[in-house]
Amino acid sequence: MSRQLFWFGVVGVSAMLVHLGSVALLLVPLGLPPLIANLFGFLLAFQVSHIGHHRFTFGDAHAPIARSRQRFFLVALTSFFVNELMYAALLRFTELDYRLALAIVLIAVAALTFVSARRWAFAPNEV
């Protein structure tokens, strides 16, 4: 499990940087509202996350890639809804910069994502 946590962190940080970077790049030059840019960031980061977790984090589970992609998308989508609600609350009720608020939210939902991915999305057996 320590190997999984290591790779979950590496892949997760990579996906988070893609997410955070794309939001900042979309917000500044295009003037998109933070919540819309966050959706684009999520979709880009999902690609990095699924490929990385399938190959490195949970690769020894031998979960079929098509099944893990579908299941992990459901896990990621659930995490995204929690992300979006928390992000909206922080933007509305705090004075935090949108980038710091997003970074806090991304870190907060990581535990939910790991447990769900490990026990269901990338599980080798039908569960």
N, CA, C and O atoms as a Tinker XYZ file with bonds, in Angstrom:
   508  protein
     1  N      0.824000   -1.204000    0.000000    73     2
     2  CA     0.000000    0.000000    0.000000    64     1     3
     3  C      0.864000    1.263000    0.000000    63     2     4     5
     4  O      0.453000    2.284000   -0.551000    81     3
     5  N      2.042000    1.213000    0.603000    73     3     6
     6  CA     2.890000    2.408000    0.616000    64     5     7
     7  C      3.329000    2.782000   -0.801000    63     6     8     9
     8  O      3.455000    3.963000   -1.127000    81     7
     9  N      3.562000    1.762000   -1.647000    73     7    10
    10  CA     3.897000    2.039000   -3.046000    64     9    11
    11  C      2.722000    2.719000   -3.727000    63    10    12    13
    12  O      2.907000    3.670000   -4.487000    81    11
    13  N      1.514000    2.239000   -3.461000    73    11    14
    14  CA     0.321000    2.854000   -4.045000    64    13    15
    15  C      0.163000    4.298000   -3.582000    63    14    16    17
    16  O     -0.155000    5.178000   -4.383000    81    15
    17  N      0.383000    4.541000   -2.310000    73    15    18
    18  CA     0.272000    5.919000   -1.809000    64    17    19
    19  C      1.320000    6.822000   -2.453000    63    18    20    21
    20  O      1.033000    7.972000   -2.787000    81    19
    21  N      2.541000    6.298000   -2.628000    73    19    22
    22  CA     3.580000    7.080000   -3.291000    64    21    23
    23  C      3.141000    7.464000   -4.699000    63    22    24    25
    24  O      3.167000    8.640000   -5.064000    81    23
    25  N      2.736000    6.466000   -5.492000    73    23    26
    26  CA     2.342000    6.744000   -6.877000    64    25    27
    27  C      1.059000    7.558000   -6.947000    63    26    28    29
    28  O      0.899000    8.385000   -7.845000    81    27
    29  N      0.142000    7.331000   -6.008000    73    27    30
    30  CA    -1.068000    8.148000   -5.963000    64    29    31
    31  C     -0.682000    9.610000   -5.779000    63    30    32    33
    32  O     -1.260000   10.500000   -6.402000    81    31
    33  N      0.299000    9.848000   -4.918000    73    31    34
    34  CA     0.770000   11.215000   -4.707000    64    33    35
    35  C      1.426000   11.803000   -5.939000    63    34    36    37
    36  O      1.148000   12.943000   -6.310000    81    35
    37  N      2.299000   11.029000   -6.579000    73    35    38
    38  CA     2.993000   11.509000   -7.776000    64    37    39
    39  C      1.993000   11.813000   -8.893000    63    38    40    41
    40  O      2.024000   12.886000   -9.496000    81    39
    41  N      1.102000   10.843000   -9.160000    73    39    42
    42  CA     0.103000   11.040000  -10.221000    64    41    43
    43  C     -0.862000   12.154000   -9.828000    63    42    44    45
    44  O     -1.221000   12.992000  -10.655000    81    43
    45  N     -1.276000   12.159000   -8.577000    73    43    46
    46  CA    -2.204000   13.182000   -8.106000    64    45    47
    47  C     -1.635000   14.586000   -8.196000    63    46    48    49
    48  O     -2.325000   15.515000   -8.617000    81    47
    49  N     -0.377000   14.746000   -7.803000    73    47    50
    50  CA     0.257000   16.065000   -7.902000    64    49    51
    51  C      0.390000   16.469000   -9.369000    63    50    52    53
    52  O      0.182000   17.630000   -9.722000    81    51
    53  N      0.737000   15.506000  -10.218000    73    51    54
    54  CA     0.829000   15.811000  -11.657000    64    53    55
    55  C     -0.521000   16.273000  -12.193000    63    54    56    57
    56  O     -0.598000   17.277000  -12.901000    81    55
    57  N     -1.583000   15.545000  -11.860000    73    55    58
    58  CA    -2.922000   15.922000  -12.307000    64    57    59
    59  C     -3.339000   17.269000  -11.698000    63    58    60    61
    60  O     -3.958000   18.098000  -12.365000    81    59
    61  N     -2.991000   17.469000  -10.425000    73    59    62
    62  CA    -3.339000   18.733000   -9.773000    64    61    63
    63  C     -2.640000   19.908000  -10.464000    63    62    64    65
    64  O     -3.240000   20.964000  -10.661000    81    63
    65  N     -1.371000   19.716000  -10.831000    73    63    66
    66  CA    -0.658000   20.789000  -11.529000    64    65    67
    67  C     -1.280000   21.072000  -12.895000    63    66    68    69
    68  O     -1.377000   22.228000  -13.308000    81    67
    69  N     -1.696000   20.026000  -13.589000    73    67    70
    70  CA    -2.393000   20.213000  -14.867000    64    69    71
    71  C     -3.700000   20.971000  -14.621000    63    70    72    73
    72  O     -4.030000   21.908000  -15.348000    81    71
    73  N     -4.436000   20.556000  -13.589000    73    71    74
    74  CA    -5.714000   21.186000  -13.259000    64    73    75
    75  C     -5.503000   22.660000  -12.893000    63    74    76    77
    76  O     -6.122000   23.553000  -13.472000    81    75
    77  N     -4.635000   22.888000  -11.941000    73    75    78
    78  CA    -4.394000   24.251000  -11.471000    64    77    79
    79  C     -3.810000   25.128000  -12.575000    63    78    80    81
    80  O     -4.222000   26.275000  -12.747000    81    79
    81  N     -2.851000   24.583000  -13.320000    73    79    82
    82  CA    -2.234000   25.353000  -14.397000    64    81    83
    83  C     -3.211000   25.700000  -15.503000    63    82    84    85
    84  O     -3.206000   26.817000  -16.020000    81    83
    85  N     -4.054000   24.735000  -15.868000    73    83    86
    86  CA    -5.013000   25.016000  -16.942000    64    85    87
    87  C     -6.074000   26.017000  -16.493000    63    86    88    89
    88  O     -6.524000   26.844000  -17.286000    81    87
    89  N     -6.469000   25.945000  -15.238000    73    87    90
    90  CA    -7.439000   26.929000  -14.734000    64    89    91
    91  C     -6.816000   28.322000  -14.785000    63    90    92    93
    92  O     -7.439000   29.275000  -15.254000    81    91
    93  N     -5.588000   28.429000  -14.300000    73    91    94
    94  CA    -4.926000   29.747000  -14.301000    64    93    95
    95  C     -4.699000   30.243000  -15.726000    63    94    96    97
    96  O     -4.845000   31.434000  -16.002000    81    95
    97  N     -4.345000   29.339000  -16.622000    73    95    98
    98  CA    -4.122000   29.754000  -18.010000    64    97    99
    99  C     -5.422000   30.119000  -18.714000    63    98   100   101
   100  O     -5.446000   31.027000  -19.545000    81    99
   101  N     -6.500000   29.417000  -18.385000    73    99   102
   102  CA    -7.793000   29.745000  -18.988000    64   101   103
   103  C     -8.379000   31.020000  -18.387000    63   102   104   105
   104  O     -8.982000   31.830000  -19.091000    81   103
   105  N     -8.196000   31.188000  -17.087000    73   103   106
   106  CA    -8.778000   32.358000  -16.426000    64   105   107
   107  C     -8.125000   33.658000  -16.873000    63   106   108   109
   108  O     -8.808000   34.611000  -17.248000    81   107
   109  N     -6.827000   33.687000  -16.830000    73   107   110
   110  CA    -6.123000   34.948000  -17.090000    64   109   111
   111  C     -6.277000   35.408000  -18.537000    63   110   112   113
   112  O     -6.782000   36.509000  -18.762000    81   111
   113  N     -5.866000   34.616000  -19.530000    73   111   114
   114  CA    -5.948000   35.128000  -20.901000    64   113   115
   115  C     -7.360000   35.167000  -21.468000    63   114   116   117
   116  O     -7.670000   36.039000  -22.280000    81   115
   117  N     -8.222000   34.240000  -21.057000    73   115   118
   118  CA    -9.550000   34.181000  -21.665000    64   117   119
   119  C    -10.640000   34.855000  -20.832000    63   118   120   121
   120  O    -11.740000   35.104000  -21.325000    81   119
   121  N    -10.334000   35.146000  -19.585000    73   119   122
   122  CA   -11.314000   35.799000  -18.729000    64   121   123
   123  C    -12.481000   34.909000  -18.338000    63   122   124   125
   124  O    -13.562000   35.418000  -18.040000    81   123
   125  N    -12.295000   33.592000  -18.329000    73   123   126
   126  CA   -13.374000   32.683000  -17.939000    64   125   127
   127  C    -13.639000   32.780000  -16.443000    63   126   128   129
   128  O    -12.712000   33.006000  -15.665000    81   127
   129  N    -14.883000   32.613000  -16.034000    73   127   130
   130  CA   -15.186000   32.558000  -14.599000    64   129   131
   131  C    -14.503000   31.333000  -13.976000    63   130   132   133
   132  O    -14.363000   30.302000  -14.636000    81   131
   133  N    -14.083000   31.438000  -12.731000    73   131   134
   134  CA   -13.360000   30.345000  -12.089000    64   133   135
   135  C    -14.065000   28.988000  -12.136000    63   134   136   137
   136  O    -13.407000   27.971000  -12.354000    81   135
   137  N    -15.370000   28.946000  -11.939000    73   135   138
   138  CA   -16.065000   27.659000  -11.916000    64   137   139
   139  C    -16.120000   27.000000  -13.295000    63   138   140   141
   140  O    -16.100000   25.772000  -13.387000    81   139
   141  N    -16.189000   27.779000  -14.349000    73   139   142
   142  CA   -16.178000   27.215000  -15.707000    64   141   143
   143  C    -14.768000   26.741000  -16.061000    63   142   144   145
   144  O    -14.593000   25.656000  -16.616000    81   143
   145  N    -13.783000   27.545000  -15.742000    73   143   146
   146  CA   -12.404000   27.134000  -15.989000    64   145   147
   147  C    -12.073000   25.872000  -15.192000    63   146   148   149
   148  O    -11.307000   25.027000  -15.655000    81   147
   149  N    -12.641000   25.746000  -14.008000    73   147   150
   150  CA   -12.419000   24.570000  -13.173000    64   149   151
   151  C    -12.926000   23.303000  -13.862000    63   150   152   153
   152  O    -12.306000   22.247000  -13.740000    81   151
   153  N    -14.033000   23.396000  -14.577000    73   151   154
   154  CA   -14.555000   22.244000  -15.315000    64   153   155
   155  C    -13.554000   21.796000  -16.384000    63   154   156   157
   156  O    -13.290000   20.601000  -16.519000    81   155
   157  N    -13.002000   22.730000  -17.135000    73   155   158
   158  CA   -11.996000   22.385000  -18.143000    64   157   159
   159  C    -10.752000   21.783000  -17.485000    63   158   160   161
   160  O    -10.176000   20.820000  -17.991000    81   159
   161  N    -10.352000   22.355000  -16.367000    73   159   162
   162  CA    -9.203000   21.822000  -15.641000    64   161   163
   163  C     -9.436000   20.397000  -15.178000    63   162   164   165
   164  O     -8.536000   19.560000  -15.245000    81   163
   165  N    -10.646000   20.120000  -14.707000    73   163   166
   166  CA   -11.010000   18.764000  -14.282000    64   165   167
   167  C    -10.897000   17.777000  -15.438000    63   166   168   169
   168  O    -10.317000   16.702000  -15.280000    81   167
   169  N    -11.439000   18.125000  -16.584000    73   167   170
   170  CA   -11.428000   17.210000  -17.731000    64   169   171
   171  C    -10.009000   16.913000  -18.216000    63   170   172   173
   172  O     -9.703000   15.777000  -18.578000    81   171
   173  N     -9.157000   17.911000  -18.224000    73   171   174
   174  CA    -7.760000   17.684000  -18.603000    64   173   175
   175  C     -7.032000   16.844000  -17.555000    63   174   176   177
   176  O     -6.303000   15.912000  -17.895000    81   175
   177  N     -7.230000   17.175000  -16.300000    73   175   178
   178  CA    -6.554000   16.450000  -15.225000    64   177   179
   179  C     -7.023000   15.002000  -15.147000    63   178   180   181
   180  O     -6.246000   14.130000  -14.758000    81   179
   181  N     -8.276000   14.725000  -15.506000    73   179   182
   182  CA    -8.775000   13.344000  -15.482000    64   181   183
   183  C     -7.950000   12.447000  -16.394000    63   182   184   185
   184  O     -7.642000   11.310000  -16.038000    81   183
   185  N     -7.596000   12.952000  -17.558000    73   183   186
   186  CA    -6.805000   12.155000  -18.506000    64   185   187
   187  C     -5.464000   11.761000  -17.888000    63   186   188   189
   188  O     -5.061000   10.599000  -17.950000    81   187
   189  N     -4.792000   12.719000  -17.302000    73   187   190
   190  CA    -3.504000   12.475000  -16.650000    64   189   191
   191  C     -3.687000   11.491000  -15.494000    63   190   192   193
   192  O     -2.903000   10.558000  -15.321000    81   191
   193  N     -4.720000   11.718000  -14.723000    73   191   194
   194  CA    -4.970000   10.913000  -13.533000    64   193   195
   195  C     -5.276000    9.453000  -13.875000    63   194   196   197
   196  O     -4.681000    8.549000  -13.290000    81   195
   197  N     -6.186000    9.214000  -14.805000    73   195   198
   198  CA    -6.551000    7.830000  -15.124000    64   197   199
   199  C     -5.364000    7.072000  -15.694000    63   198   200   201
   200  O     -5.073000    5.957000  -15.261000    81   199
   201  N     -4.687000    7.658000  -16.647000    73   199   202
   202  CA    -3.545000    6.972000  -17.262000    64   201   203
   203  C     -2.474000    6.677000  -16.210000    63   202   204   205
   204  O     -1.948000    5.565000  -16.150000    81   203
   205  N     -2.158000    7.657000  -15.398000    73   203   206
   206  CA    -1.141000    7.467000  -14.364000    64   205   207
   207  C     -1.525000    6.446000  -13.323000    63   206   208   209
   208  O     -0.707000    5.609000  -12.942000    81   207
   209  N     -2.766000    6.500000  -12.855000    73   207   210
   210  CA    -3.198000    5.539000  -11.830000    64   209   211
   211  C     -3.311000    4.131000  -12.407000    63   210   212   213
   212  O     -2.975000    3.159000  -11.731000    81   211
   213  N     -3.774000    4.011000  -13.634000    73   211   214
   214  CA    -3.898000    2.678000  -14.231000    64   213   215
   215  C     -2.519000    2.056000  -14.439000    63   214   216   217
   216  O     -2.322000    0.859000  -14.231000    81   215
   217  N     -1.598000    2.872000  -14.841000    73   215   218
   218  CA    -0.266000    2.341000  -15.148000    64   217   219
   219  C      0.628000    2.190000  -13.907000    63   218   220   221
   220  O      1.320000    1.182000  -13.764000    81   219
   221  N      0.615000    3.182000  -13.018000    73   219   222
   222  CA     1.572000    3.197000  -11.914000    64   221   223
   223  C      0.953000    2.881000  -10.549000    63   222   224   225
   224  O      1.432000    1.990000   -9.848000    81   223
   225  N     -0.093000    3.591000  -10.172000    73   223   226
   226  CA    -0.628000    3.447000   -8.819000    64   225   227
   227  C     -1.275000    2.090000   -8.600000    63   226   228   229
   228  O     -0.955000    1.394000   -7.636000    81   227
   229  N     -2.178000    1.714000   -9.486000    73   227   230
   230  CA    -2.940000    0.483000   -9.309000    64   229   231
   231  C     -2.662000   -0.528000  -10.418000    63   230   232   233
   232  O     -3.468000   -1.430000  -10.646000    81   231
   233  N     -1.552000   -0.393000  -11.097000    73   231   234
   234  CA    -1.215000   -1.255000  -12.230000    64   233   235
   235  C     -1.115000   -2.712000  -11.874000    63   234   236   237
   236  O     -1.386000   -3.573000  -12.711000    81   235
   237  N     -0.724000   -3.014000  -10.629000    73   235   238
   238  CA    -0.603000   -4.405000  -10.225000    64   237   239
   239  C     -1.955000   -5.061000   -9.982000    63   238   240   241
   240  O     -2.025000   -6.279000   -9.818000    81   239
   241  N     -3.025000   -4.283000   -9.956000    73   239   242
   242  CA    -4.364000   -4.844000   -9.748000    64   241   243
   243  C     -4.895000   -5.514000  -11.015000    63   242   244   245
   244  O     -5.820000   -6.323000  -10.943000    81   243
   245  N     -4.328000   -5.192000  -12.158000    73   243   246
   246  CA    -4.731000   -5.766000  -13.447000    64   245   247
   247  C     -6.213000   -5.563000  -13.742000    63   246   248   249
   248  O     -6.868000   -6.441000  -14.304000    81   247
   249  N     -6.731000   -4.415000  -13.364000    73   247   250
   250  CA    -8.119000   -4.089000  -13.695000    64   249   251
   251  C     -8.208000   -3.777000  -15.183000    63   250   252   253
   252  O     -7.345000   -3.077000  -15.713000    81   251
   253  N     -9.231000   -4.281000  -15.870000    73   251   254
   254  CA    -9.389000   -3.956000  -17.295000    64   253   255
   255  C     -9.473000   -2.442000  -17.487000    63   254   256   257
   256  O    -10.177000   -1.755000  -16.747000    81   255
   257  N     -8.758000   -1.930000  -18.477000    73   255   258
   258  CA    -8.651000   -0.475000  -18.654000    64   257   259
   259  C    -10.002000    0.174000  -18.950000    63   258   260   261
   260  O    -10.287000    1.258000  -18.440000    81   259
   261  N    -10.831000   -0.466000  -19.758000    73   259   262
   262  CA   -12.134000    0.137000  -20.088000    64   261   263
   263  C    -13.011000    0.226000  -18.842000    63   262   264   265
   264  O    -13.661000    1.245000  -18.605000    81   263
   265  N    -13.027000   -0.840000  -18.053000    73   263   266
   266  CA   -13.842000   -0.824000  -16.829000    64   265   267
   267  C    -13.284000    0.184000  -15.835000    63   266   268   269
   268  O    -14.038000    0.940000  -15.222000    81   267
   269  N    -11.959000    0.198000  -15.674000    73   267   270
   270  CA   -11.381000    1.133000  -14.705000    64   269   271
   271  C    -11.608000    2.576000  -15.134000    63   270   272   273
   272  O    -11.809000    3.451000  -14.291000    81   271
   273  N    -11.576000    2.830000  -16.444000    73   271   274
   274  CA   -11.808000    4.192000  -16.943000    64   273   275
   275  C    -13.230000    4.647000  -16.616000    63   274   276   277
   276  O    -13.434000    5.767000  -16.149000    81   275
   277  N    -14.206000    3.780000  -16.860000    73   275   278
   278  CA   -15.597000    4.126000  -16.564000    64   277   279
   279  C    -15.797000    4.337000  -15.069000    63   278   280   281
   280  O    -16.385000    5.330000  -14.639000    81   279
   281  N    -15.300000    3.390000  -14.289000    73   279   282
   282  CA   -15.474000    3.499000  -12.843000    64   281   283
   283  C    -14.713000    4.689000  -12.278000    63   282   284   285
   284  O    -15.224000    5.418000  -11.428000    81   283
   285  N    -13.483000    4.880000  -12.759000    73   283   286
   286  CA   -12.710000    5.993000  -12.241000    64   285   287
   287  C    -13.334000    7.324000  -12.649000    63   286   288   289
   288  O    -13.245000    8.305000  -11.911000    81   287
   289  N    -13.960000    7.359000  -13.810000    73   287   290
   290  CA   -14.653000    8.591000  -14.196000    64   289   291
   291  C    -15.784000    8.888000  -13.215000    63   290   292   293
   292  O    -15.996000   10.045000  -12.854000    81   291
   293  N    -16.510000    7.862000  -12.780000    73   291   294
   294  CA   -17.569000    8.073000  -11.780000    64   293   295
   295  C    -16.982000    8.545000  -10.451000    63   294   296   297
   296  O    -17.531000    9.440000   -9.808000    81   295
   297  N    -15.870000    7.945000  -10.043000    73   295   298
   298  CA   -15.187000    8.387000   -8.828000    64   297   299
   299  C    -14.742000    9.837000   -8.986000    63   298   300   301
   300  O    -14.969000   10.666000   -8.105000    81   299
   301  N    -14.111000   10.132000  -10.112000    73   299   302
   302  CA   -13.608000   11.483000  -10.352000    64   301   303
   303  C    -14.752000   12.494000  -10.449000    63   302   304   305
   304  O    -14.638000   13.619000   -9.962000    81   303
   305  N    -15.846000   12.089000  -11.075000    73   303   306
   306  CA   -16.997000   12.981000  -11.198000    64   305   307
   307  C    -17.598000   13.296000   -9.825000    63   306   308   309
   308  O    -17.946000   14.441000   -9.537000    81   307
   309  N    -17.712000   12.273000   -8.989000    73   307   310
   310  CA   -18.200000   12.499000   -7.626000    64   309   311
   311  C    -17.258000   13.433000   -6.876000    63   310   312   313
   312  O    -17.692000   14.369000   -6.204000    81   311
   313  N    -15.968000   13.163000   -7.001000    73   311   314
   314  CA   -14.986000   14.032000   -6.356000    64   313   315
   315  C    -15.067000   15.447000   -6.913000    63   314   316   317
   316  O    -14.911000   16.420000   -6.176000    81   315
   317  N    -15.313000   15.560000   -8.229000    73   315   318
   318  CA   -15.424000   16.879000   -8.843000    64   317   319
   319  C    -16.625000   17.649000   -8.290000    63   318   320   321
   320  O    -16.530000   18.851000   -8.042000    81   319
   321  N    -17.760000   16.955000   -8.093000    73   319   322
   322  CA   -18.926000   17.644000   -7.536000    64   321   323
   323  C    -18.632000   18.147000   -6.123000    63   322   324   325
   324  O    -19.014000   19.262000   -5.767000    81   323
   325  N    -17.954000   17.327000   -5.322000    73   323   326
   326  CA   -17.535000   17.777000   -3.997000    64   325   327
   327  C    -16.567000   18.954000   -4.152000    63   326   328   329
   328  O    -16.666000   19.950000   -3.436000    81   327
   329  N    -15.635000   18.822000   -5.094000    73   327   330
   330  CA   -14.677000   19.881000   -5.399000    64   329   331
   331  C    -15.402000   21.178000   -5.753000    63   330   332   333
   332  O    -15.096000   22.238000   -5.208000    81   331
   333  N    -16.352000   21.084000   -6.657000    73   331   334
   334  CA   -17.041000   22.279000   -7.148000    64   333   335
   335  C    -17.847000   22.960000   -6.031000    63   334   336   337
   336  O    -17.874000   24.187000   -5.940000    81   335
   337  N    -18.500000   22.155000   -5.186000    73   335   338
   338  CA   -19.262000   22.725000   -4.071000    64   337   339
   339  C    -18.342000   23.417000   -3.072000    63   338   340   341
   340  O    -18.625000   24.521000   -2.607000    81   339
   341  N    -17.235000   22.749000   -2.751000    73   339   342
   342  CA   -16.281000   23.357000   -1.818000    64   341   343
   343  C    -15.650000   24.612000   -2.418000    63   342   344   345
   344  O    -15.469000   25.618000   -1.732000    81   343
   345  N    -15.317000   24.538000   -3.704000    73   343   346
   346  CA   -14.692000   25.672000   -4.384000    64   345   347
   347  C    -15.655000   26.862000   -4.412000    63   346   348   349
   348  O    -15.261000   27.994000   -4.131000    81   347
   349  N    -16.895000   26.602000   -4.747000    73   347   350
   350  CA   -17.900000   27.674000   -4.778000    64   349   351
   351  C    -18.058000   28.300000   -3.399000    63   350   352   353
   352  O    -18.163000   29.520000   -3.275000    81   351
   353  N    -18.075000   27.467000   -2.363000    73   351   354
   354  CA   -18.218000   27.988000   -0.998000    64   353   355
   355  C    -17.012000   28.848000   -0.608000    63   354   356   357
   356  O    -17.172000   29.922000   -0.028000    81   355
   357  N    -15.810000   28.373000   -0.928000    73   355   358
   358  CA   -14.621000   29.163000   -0.595000    64   357   359
   359  C    -14.584000   30.481000   -1.375000    63   358   360   361
   360  O    -14.201000   31.516000   -0.831000    81   359
   361  N    -14.979000   30.441000   -2.639000    73   359   362
   362  CA   -14.988000   31.677000   -3.431000    64   361   363
   363  C    -16.027000   32.663000   -2.907000    63   362   364   365
   364  O    -15.805000   33.874000   -2.915000    81   363
   365  N    -17.149000   32.142000   -2.458000    73   363   366
   366  CA   -18.229000   33.016000   -2.003000    64   365   367
   367  C    -18.026000   33.547000   -0.586000    63   366   368   369
   368  O    -18.307000   34.712000   -0.305000    81   367
   369  N    -17.536000   32.685000    0.303000    73   367   370
   370  CA   -17.524000   33.030000    1.721000    64   369   371
   371  C    -16.152000   33.373000    2.292000    63   370   372   373
   372  O    -16.029000   33.640000    3.487000    81   371
   373  N    -15.120000   33.369000    1.450000    73   371   374
   374  CA   -13.794000   33.762000    1.933000    64   373   375
   375  C    -13.198000   34.788000    0.978000    63   374   376   377
   376  O    -13.733000   35.045000   -0.100000    81   375
   377  N    -12.109000   35.352000    1.389000    73   375   378
   378  CA   -11.380000   36.310000    0.567000    64   377   379
   379  C    -10.174000   35.661000   -0.107000    63   378   380   381
   380  O     -9.302000   36.359000   -0.624000    81   379
   381  N    -10.120000   34.330000   -0.104000    73   379   382
   382  CA    -8.982000   33.629000   -0.687000    64   381   383
   383  C     -8.895000   33.884000   -2.187000    63   382   384   385
   384  O     -9.912000   34.001000   -2.871000    81   383
   385  N     -7.668000   33.969000   -2.684000    73   383   386
   386  CA    -7.439000   34.025000   -4.119000    64   385   387
   387  C     -7.968000   32.730000   -4.737000    63   386   388   389
   388  O     -7.880000   31.674000   -4.111000    81   387
   389  N     -8.514000   32.794000   -5.945000    73   387   390
   390  CA    -9.113000   31.619000   -6.570000    64   389   391
   391  C     -8.133000   30.457000   -6.714000    63   390   392   393
   392  O     -8.535000   29.295000   -6.645000    81   391
   393  N     -6.843000   30.763000   -6.916000    73   391   394
   394  CA    -5.843000   29.696000   -7.076000    64   393   395
   395  C     -5.582000   28.982000   -5.759000    63   394   396   397
   396  O     -5.480000   27.756000   -5.726000    81   395
   397  N     -5.472000   29.738000   -4.677000    73   395   398
   398  CA    -5.265000   29.125000   -3.366000    64   397   399
   399  C     -6.496000   28.321000   -2.957000    63   398   400   401
   400  O     -6.369000   27.214000   -2.434000    81   399
   401  N     -7.678000   28.870000   -3.193000    73   399   402
   402  CA    -8.918000   28.152000   -2.874000    64   401   403
   403  C     -8.980000   26.831000   -3.637000    63   402   404   405
   404  O     -9.355000   25.804000   -3.071000    81   403
   405  N     -8.616000   26.853000   -4.909000    73   403   406
   406  CA    -8.638000   25.640000   -5.718000    64   405   407
   407  C     -7.613000   24.626000   -5.213000    63   406   408   409
   408  O     -7.908000   23.432000   -5.152000    81   407
   409  N     -6.432000   25.077000   -4.857000    73   407   410
   410  CA    -5.407000   24.168000   -4.344000    64   409   411
   411  C     -5.885000   23.490000   -3.054000    63   410   412   413
   412  O     -5.671000   22.291000   -2.876000    81   411
   413  N     -6.514000   24.224000   -2.175000    73   411   414
   414  CA    -7.051000   23.665000   -0.932000    64   413   415
   415  C     -8.085000   22.596000   -1.233000    63   414   416   417
   416  O     -8.061000   21.515000   -0.644000    81   415
   417  N     -8.984000   22.895000   -2.141000    73   415   418
   418  CA   -10.043000   21.952000   -2.497000    64   417   419
   419  C     -9.460000   20.693000   -3.131000    63   418   420   421
   420  O     -9.879000   19.586000   -2.789000    81   419
   421  N     -8.515000   20.837000   -4.036000    73   419   422
   422  CA    -7.929000   19.678000   -4.713000    64   421   423
   423  C     -7.258000   18.738000   -3.718000    63   422   424   425
   424  O     -7.351000   17.518000   -3.858000    81   423
   425  N     -6.589000   19.290000   -2.724000    73   423   426
   426  CA    -5.944000   18.466000   -1.710000    64   425   427
   427  C     -6.998000   17.792000   -0.823000    63   426   428   429
   428  O     -6.839000   16.633000   -0.441000    81   427
   429  N     -8.057000   18.509000   -0.500000    73   427   430
   430  CA    -9.087000   17.982000    0.398000    64   429   431
   431  C     -9.829000   16.770000   -0.173000    63   430   432   433
   432  O    -10.214000   15.881000    0.586000    81   431
   433  N    -10.034000   16.716000   -1.469000    73   431   434
   434  CA   -10.786000   15.595000   -2.048000    64   433   435
   435  C     -9.901000   14.403000   -2.420000    63   434   436   437
   436  O    -10.410000   13.374000   -2.864000    81   435
   437  N     -8.597000   14.528000   -2.245000    73   435   438
   438  CA    -7.682000   13.450000   -2.628000    64   437   439
   439  C     -7.932000   12.149000   -1.859000    63   438   440   441
   440  O     -7.866000   11.073000   -2.454000    81   439
   441  N     -8.212000   12.217000   -0.579000    73   439   442
   442  CA    -8.430000   10.999000    0.225000    64   441   443
   443  C     -9.659000   10.230000   -0.265000    63   442   444   445
   444  O     -9.616000    9.006000   -0.387000    81   443
   445  N    -10.735000   10.930000   -0.540000    73   443   446
   446  CA   -11.946000   10.297000   -1.069000    64   445   447
   447  C    -11.650000    9.587000   -2.387000    63   446   448   449
   448  O    -12.116000    8.470000   -2.618000    81   447
   449  N    -10.899000   10.219000   -3.221000    73   447   450
   450  CA   -10.558000    9.657000   -4.521000    64   449   451
   451  C     -9.691000    8.402000   -4.373000    63   450   452   453
   452  O     -9.932000    7.403000   -5.052000    81   451
   453  N     -8.694000    8.445000   -3.499000    73   451   454
   454  CA    -7.809000    7.291000   -3.319000    64   453   455
   455  C     -8.584000    6.065000   -2.849000    63   454   456   457
   456  O     -8.460000    4.988000   -3.430000    81   455
   457  N     -9.367000    6.227000   -1.816000    73   455   458
   458  CA   -10.102000    5.082000   -1.258000    64   457   459
   459  C    -11.075000    4.508000   -2.284000    63   458   460   461
   460  O    -11.151000    3.291000   -2.450000    81   459
   461  N    -11.800000    5.349000   -2.954000    73   459   462
   462  CA   -12.765000    4.886000   -3.959000    64   461   463
   463  C    -12.079000    4.228000   -5.145000    63   462   464   465
   464  O    -12.560000    3.222000   -5.667000    81   463
   465  N    -10.963000    4.789000   -5.567000    73   463   466
   466  CA   -10.230000    4.219000   -6.696000    64   465   467
   467  C     -9.651000    2.860000   -6.328000    63   466   468   469
   468  O     -9.742000    1.907000   -7.102000    81   467
   469  N     -9.067000    2.780000   -5.164000    73   467   470
   470  CA    -8.416000    1.534000   -4.729000    64   469   471
   471  C     -9.427000    0.418000   -4.515000    63   470   472   473
   472  O     -9.198000   -0.721000   -4.922000    81   471
   473  N    -10.531000    0.742000   -3.884000    73   471   474
   474  CA   -11.489000   -0.301000   -3.507000    64   473   475
   475  C    -12.501000   -0.638000   -4.593000    63   474   476   477
   476  O    -13.136000   -1.691000   -4.543000    81   475
   477  N    -12.659000    0.256000   -5.583000    73   475   478
   478  CA   -13.699000   -0.003000   -6.581000    64   477   479
   479  C    -13.228000    0.197000   -8.021000    63   478   480   481
   480  O    -13.293000   -0.733000   -8.824000    81   479
   481  N    -12.762000    1.379000   -8.352000    73   479   482
   482  CA   -12.463000    1.707000   -9.746000    64   481   483
   483  C    -11.366000    0.826000  -10.338000    63   482   484   485
   484  O    -11.482000    0.376000  -11.478000    81   483
   485  N    -10.309000    0.580000   -9.579000    73   483   486
   486  CA    -9.185000   -0.205000  -10.092000    64   485   487
   487  C     -9.108000   -1.587000   -9.465000    63   486   488   489
   488  O     -8.090000   -2.269000   -9.582000    81   487
   489  N    -10.179000   -2.004000   -8.800000    73   487   490
   490  CA   -10.194000   -3.339000   -8.200000    64   489   491
   491  C    -10.129000   -4.397000   -9.302000    63   490   492   493
   492  O    -10.804000   -4.266000  -10.324000    81   491
   493  N     -9.324000   -5.443000   -9.104000    73   491   494
   494  CA    -9.172000   -6.448000  -10.165000    64   493   495
   495  C    -10.417000   -7.321000  -10.367000    63   494   496   497
   496  O    -10.650000   -7.816000  -11.470000    81   495
   497  N    -11.198000   -7.507000   -9.336000    73   495   498
   498  CA   -12.382000   -8.367000   -9.422000    64   497   499
   499  C    -13.638000   -7.522000   -9.583000    63   498   500   501
   500  O    -13.665000   -6.345000   -9.223000    81   499
   501  N    -14.656000   -8.134000  -10.118000    73   499   502
   502  CA   -15.951000   -7.441000  -10.199000    64   501   503
   503  C    -16.462000   -7.230000   -8.796000    63   502   504   505
   504  O    -16.612000   -8.180000   -8.027000    81   503
   505  N    -16.730000   -5.972000   -8.461000    73   503   506
   506  CA   -17.248000   -5.626000   -7.132000    64   505   507
   507  C    -18.524000   -4.856000   -7.295000    63   506   508
   508  O    -19.137000   -4.460000   -6.303000    81   507
